[in-house]
């Protein structure tokens, strides 16, 4: 998705929460299971980029250098997108 440049790190999220005045901040971590082909279909990569992304994920199978537990299931590449849940109150 070209509109998404990067994700904030946990320390950046903590700092942002403090700057906005949130108190009693808590964090939880989970994963969002994704299918690579569905993700590519919904994110509209520029021409040629889908194949590059597929190759990157293919190369990641078994090594997890991307940190998303890339794996093949029923012929599809699946991965687990890490999610940080943050809660607090003003």
RODO-581257 format. One record per residue: residue in three letters; residue number from 1; x, y, z of N, C-alpha, C in turn. Coordinates in nm, 3 decimals. Layout:
BEGIN
PT res   n  n_east n_north    n_up ca_east ca_north   ca_up  c_east c_north    c_up
PT ala NUM       X       Y       Z       X        Y       Z       X       Y       Z
...
This chain:
BEGIN
PT res   n  n_east n_north    n_up ca_east ca_north   ca_up  c_east c_north    c_up
PT unk   1   0.085  -0.118   0.000   0.000    0.000   0.000   0.089   0.124   0.000
PT unk   2   0.091   0.200  -0.107   0.180    0.316  -0.115   0.147   0.426  -0.014
PT unk   3   0.028   0.424   0.046  -0.004    0.527   0.144   0.056   0.497   0.281
PT unk   4   0.105   0.375   0.298   0.161    0.335   0.428   0.312   0.334   0.418
PT unk   5   0.376   0.430   0.484   0.522    0.442   0.474   0.593   0.355   0.576
PT unk   6   0.543   0.350   0.698   0.604    0.268   0.801   0.511   0.259   0.921
PT unk   7   0.538   0.164   1.007   0.461    0.149   1.130   0.543   0.207   1.245
PT unk   8   0.473   0.258   1.345   0.542    0.309   1.462   0.595   0.192   1.546
PT unk   9   0.709   0.211   1.607   0.763    0.110   1.697   0.692   0.120   1.831
PT unk  10   0.706   0.019   1.914   0.643    0.021   2.047   0.694   0.142   2.128
PT unk  11   0.825   0.170   2.132   0.868    0.291   2.205   0.806   0.419   2.149
PT unk  12   0.790   0.428   2.017   0.726    0.547   1.959   0.580   0.555   2.000
PT unk  13   0.511   0.441   2.004   0.372    0.440   2.050   0.361   0.484   2.195
PT unk  14   0.452   0.434   2.279   0.451    0.473   2.421   0.472   0.623   2.435
PT unk  15   0.566   0.677   2.361   0.594    0.820   2.366   0.475   0.900   2.318
PT unk  16   0.412   0.859   2.210   0.294    0.926   2.157   0.181   0.925   2.260
PT unk  17   0.162   0.812   2.326   0.057    0.801   2.427   0.084   0.896   2.543
PT unk  18   0.208   0.903   2.587   0.244    0.995   2.697   0.222   1.140   2.655
PT unk  19   0.263   1.173   2.532   0.250    1.311   2.482   0.103   1.353   2.474
PT unk  20   0.013   1.260   2.448  -0.129    1.294   2.439  -0.197   1.293   2.575
PT unk  21  -0.123   1.256   2.679  -0.177    1.259   2.814  -0.246   1.133   2.859
PT unk  22  -0.233   1.024   2.785  -0.294    0.899   2.829  -0.229   0.849   2.957
PT unk  23  -0.312   0.793   3.043  -0.264    0.738   3.170  -0.297   0.590   3.176
PT unk  24  -0.229   0.521   3.263  -0.251    0.378   3.283  -0.246   0.303   3.149
PT unk  25  -0.141   0.328   3.075  -0.125    0.273   2.941  -0.090   0.124   2.951
PT unk  26  -0.161   0.043   2.876  -0.129   -0.099   2.871  -0.115  -0.142   2.725
PT unk  27  -0.035  -0.244   2.706  -0.009   -0.297   2.572  -0.038  -0.445   2.569
PT unk  28  -0.085  -0.491   2.456  -0.100   -0.634   2.432  -0.055  -0.659   2.289
PT unk  29  -0.016  -0.780   2.261   0.038   -0.813   2.130  -0.038  -0.932   2.075
PT unk  30  -0.068  -0.926   1.948  -0.136   -1.038   1.884  -0.094  -1.042   1.738
PT unk  31  -0.146  -1.136   1.664  -0.113   -1.148   1.524  -0.238  -1.156   1.439
PT unk  32  -0.231  -1.097   1.323  -0.341   -1.100   1.227  -0.299  -1.194   1.115
PT unk  33  -0.372  -1.303   1.100  -0.340   -1.402   0.997  -0.383  -1.349   0.861
PT unk  34  -0.289  -1.355   0.766  -0.317   -1.302   0.633  -0.278  -1.404   0.526
PT unk  35  -0.344  -1.393   0.413  -0.314   -1.470   0.293  -0.249  -1.371   0.196
PT unk  36  -0.130  -1.402   0.150  -0.055   -1.306   0.067  -0.133  -1.263  -0.057
PT unk  37  -0.195  -1.356  -0.127  -0.267   -1.320  -0.249  -0.385  -1.227  -0.220
PT unk  38  -0.458  -1.253  -0.112  -0.569   -1.163  -0.075  -0.516  -1.024  -0.040
PT unk  39  -0.404  -1.021   0.030  -0.344   -0.893   0.067  -0.301  -0.816  -0.057
PT unk  40  -0.238  -0.884  -0.151  -0.194   -0.817  -0.273  -0.314  -0.766  -0.353
PT unk  41  -0.420  -0.843  -0.359  -0.540   -0.801  -0.432  -0.600  -0.675  -0.371
PT unk  42  -0.600  -0.667  -0.238  -0.661   -0.553  -0.171  -0.572  -0.431  -0.158
PT unk  43  -0.442  -0.445  -0.185  -0.353   -0.331  -0.165  -0.307  -0.266  -0.295
PT unk  44  -0.343  -0.322  -0.410  -0.318   -0.262  -0.540  -0.173  -0.218  -0.561
PT unk  45  -0.077  -0.311  -0.554   0.063   -0.271  -0.577   0.083  -0.223  -0.720
PT unk  46   0.179  -0.133  -0.741   0.208   -0.087  -0.878   0.246  -0.206  -0.967
PT unk  47   0.228  -0.193  -1.097   0.261   -0.302  -1.189   0.402  -0.357  -1.165
PT unk  48   0.411  -0.489  -1.157   0.539   -0.556  -1.136   0.577  -0.577  -0.991
PT unk  49   0.522  -0.496  -0.900   0.560   -0.507  -0.759   0.503  -0.631  -0.691
PT unk  50   0.387  -0.679  -0.736   0.329   -0.799  -0.674   0.423  -0.917  -0.689
PT unk  51   0.484  -0.930  -0.805   0.578   -1.040  -0.826   0.701  -1.026  -0.738
PT unk  52   0.749  -0.905  -0.719   0.863   -0.880  -0.630   0.827  -0.919  -0.487
PT unk  53   0.708  -0.881  -0.444   0.663   -0.912  -0.308   0.649  -1.063  -0.291
PT unk  54   0.592  -1.130  -0.391   0.581   -1.277  -0.385   0.719  -1.341  -0.369
PT unk  55   0.815  -1.292  -0.445   0.951   -1.347  -0.438   1.011  -1.326  -0.299
PT unk  56   0.990  -1.208  -0.242   1.042   -1.179  -0.108   0.983  -1.276  -0.006
PT unk  57   0.853  -1.301  -0.016   0.789   -1.395   0.076   0.833  -1.539   0.051
PT unk  58   0.851  -1.575  -0.075   0.901   -1.709  -0.108   1.038  -1.731  -0.044
PT unk  59   1.124  -1.631  -0.056   1.258   -1.641   0.001   1.256  -1.645   0.154
PT unk  60   1.150  -1.593   0.213   1.139   -1.589   0.359   1.088  -1.721   0.418
PT unk  61   1.029  -1.806   0.335   0.976   -1.932   0.387   1.086  -2.010   0.456
PT unk  62   1.062  -2.046   0.582   1.158   -2.124   0.658   1.265  -2.044   0.729
PT unk  63   1.281  -1.916   0.695   1.385   -1.836   0.761   1.328  -1.730   0.855
PT unk  64   1.210  -1.680   0.826   1.141   -1.577   0.904   1.223  -1.450   0.925
PT unk  65   1.299  -1.411   0.825   1.373   -1.285   0.834   1.279  -1.165   0.834
PT unk  66   1.161  -1.182   0.775   1.062   -1.073   0.775   0.993  -1.059   0.910
PT unk  67   1.002  -1.162   0.993   0.940   -1.158   1.125   0.789  -1.174   1.123
PT unk  68   0.737  -1.238   1.018   0.592   -1.255   1.006   0.550  -1.401   0.994
PT unk  69   0.640  -1.491   1.029   0.613   -1.635   1.026   0.555  -1.679   0.890
PT unk  70   0.619  -1.637   0.782   0.576   -1.677   0.647   0.575  -1.829   0.637
PT unk  71   0.471  -1.882   0.576   0.459   -2.027   0.562   0.366  -2.058   0.445
PT unk  72   0.376  -2.180   0.396   0.287   -2.224   0.289   0.181  -2.315   0.352
PT unk  73   0.055  -2.284   0.326  -0.057   -2.364   0.375  -0.152  -2.387   0.259
PT unk  74  -0.178  -2.512   0.229  -0.268   -2.547   0.119  -0.232  -2.477  -0.011
PT unk  75  -0.103  -2.465  -0.036  -0.056   -2.405  -0.160  -0.048  -2.253  -0.158
PT unk  76  -0.095  -2.191  -0.051  -0.093   -2.045  -0.041   0.014  -2.000   0.056
PT unk  77   0.071  -1.884   0.031   0.161   -1.825   0.129   0.076  -1.748   0.229
PT unk  78   0.094  -1.783   0.356   0.025   -1.715   0.465   0.129  -1.657   0.557
PT unk  79   0.090  -1.555   0.630   0.182   -1.494   0.726   0.101  -1.434   0.839
PT unk  80   0.171  -1.401   0.946   0.106   -1.344   1.064   0.158  -1.202   1.082
PT unk  81   0.071  -1.107   1.061   0.105   -0.966   1.072   0.103  -0.928   1.219
PT unk  82   0.216  -0.881   1.274   0.217   -0.846   1.417   0.136  -0.720   1.444
PT unk  83   0.057  -0.725   1.551  -0.028   -0.612   1.589  -0.003  -0.577   1.735
PT unk  84   0.006  -0.448   1.763   0.020   -0.399   1.899  -0.112  -0.331   1.936
PT unk  85  -0.170  -0.371   2.048  -0.292   -0.309   2.099  -0.251  -0.222   2.218
PT unk  86  -0.292  -0.096   2.215  -0.256   -0.003   2.320  -0.385   0.056   2.377
PT unk  87  -0.393   0.063   2.507  -0.512    0.121   2.572  -0.468   0.210   2.687
PT unk  88  -0.547   0.312   2.712  -0.522    0.403   2.823  -0.642   0.494   2.837
PT unk  89  -0.634   0.586   2.928  -0.743    0.683   2.945  -0.686   0.820   2.972
PT unk  90  -0.769   0.922   2.944  -0.728    1.062   2.967  -0.762   1.105   3.107
